[in-house]
């Protein structure tokens, strides 16, 4: 795949400590919902031992004019440069990459398990499903510490209202630390939570994304339920 150049169009804060960055779509760049890319800064004003390149899920849907990524803003040279970069700054993109894409058979439901910024592939999938009016049944479990930390939560709620095949179950692990009242699910994503919301645990294909500890916990949980490895697709988000 050729390395292409894109320019920074705009950026937004989408949750506490989380920002979204929007880039021009290079000519000929096409991706499937849920795929990722390798982004490299061009002659950055500072660098560190972690280097000038990062893998990011493309959080925007394939039909959108811009490419959007979202990331937790750790104090690294890469993210300091990205946060301060002038609009119009050029980056290099290598991709798209990855197999975190929706399966073809609409008869099998998809259960999406997201922890924190692991929401990005599922935002792309949910946007794409709504745009294409896909018949797939999608159920998204989205875990964060507090509502303030949950990127794109309002949009996902809206997608749940607009798409009858998409359902959102948001859960907070530390709602008592929030300035907002929370009446939804609490605690980590566990088998008991799945059982409350899914009529059948065995038939879906499961997708999960988040920091390594979360993805490991999801894999163990699904194995204990009896889910075959071929029905699991996942992505670990390092540098969370």
Steps between C-alpha positions, in 0.01 A plus 500: 500500500637842414587755767277803452497850644210668679454836670351585838157659452376545859500349849251468784498390863259204512539401867719595793855433387391375157523687169385432145711610203356538150715470187440545130436174318785431255401426142435130457493421872219253575444300816246269661333597825717387791835507320807693616793694358858587591547876539845660485583859588708685241808676644342549846643775721559246778524123535570239765587132537147396393562640152306703245247236387186359660230253400149642524161355423311708244202609709319664209288293262609417142245736342619808691707766328757526781704237683460525876706346778446535874753446775566539869740791541796355687808719551714372215684700236275358226180610670640838608592570138164379373309712753693816412532444123367789287200428281637391163788300648595203280524141628574175320249215501576134436197275469229410539581193709323249719220244502279662767214525252139387516432144384298445183218279632216724625329201662767495772481785751813697586580575864749784538690534829687829543716632781584871497663617179443149362169649384659634179458195270144454621410865440608453139302175474189656657515805274549281194216265596262793538612659173467178300188384687668167563273220622756379756389512863765685700518513879771724645615474863707811578691519830659812651584626846256795485272660239754782469754247371268343241592637158213526247242383755234747387551410133477129574174556686371685195604214272308263727187707448550539125593139417256233627769235449751674730483488878730673751561381856732746674655406834700706751747344742536807727175695463530631855796712385290673233343843523207354301231265623522154347204264477644246258708187544789510747813291534718328247365303203436151635303194403210602726471831315493325164232261626278793604501645149558216254241231428773258391869516594624232260381600153655851460842588370683698766724798437696662782748784525671689780817495710679163525362412845145556377541295183658216698206504744248496212675208333500297822135582564396393151705182517325413828163555331607258228553742212720355228816692415374540142209706639732750673668798339695747711748781510724617786560870551848558638604838632148538631 
